[in-house]
Amino acid sequence: MRRRELAATVLGDVVAPLVLFYGLRAGGVAPGPALLAGAAVPAGRALWVLLRHRRVEWFAVLVLVLCVASAATALVGGDDRVLLAREALVTAALGVVLLASVPSARPVLFTIGRLTLTETGHSPDEWDLRWARSARFRGIWRWLTAGWAAGLFLDAALRVVVAHTLPIDMVPAVHAVQWCVVLAVLLVAGQVWLRLPRHRELVFS
């Protein structure tokens, strides 16, 4: 199920907006309207998620708010590069959420790891026991969550730089590639961190 959700997210929030943007640009549509049309795809998907689950999901709300803000910016004469930079707010907001969870009872990365453990058919009871008893185990997950937050903040900063320096038609594609690279680096770095000799026994035994 989670693989299908991931595929739907990639198609709806990355691939479809790119296809729509470049298709409209090829048809002679100006960058601003093409960007807004592309943003309508993830906005529609976020609205569908909210209606399907019938509860407030903060990430879906965030996407909707950013899309509405982009449309408002365009209506009052906002610059196309401001629209391009809006995606930085998404990754920055995710970074804030991760960072805020670091000192909490359940940092985001620990929660995700525990959920993954459960979905693979393993009991999370041992992890819960280690979390309660081992400061070193808690530190592993808190530092990992903080590292992810730092990576997301870096991604947000790069998005702003790219949006204001590269040719407008290049920016959406560069942003998409950048997100894939950042995500891959964070995933690989996270696995390396968890498998360090001083961590492996606590996490995987």
Secondary structure, DSSP 8 states (H G I E B T S, - for coil): -HHHHHHHHHIIIIIHHHHHHHHHHHTT--HHHHHHHHHHHHHHHHHHHHHHHTS--HHHHHHHHHHHHHHHHHHTT--HHHHHHTHHHHHHHHHHHHHHHTTSSS-HHHHHHHHHHHHTT--SHHHHHHHHH-HHHHHHHHHHHHHHHHHHHHHHHHHHHHHHHS-GGGHHHHHHHHHHHHHHHHHHHHHHHHTSHHHHHHHH-
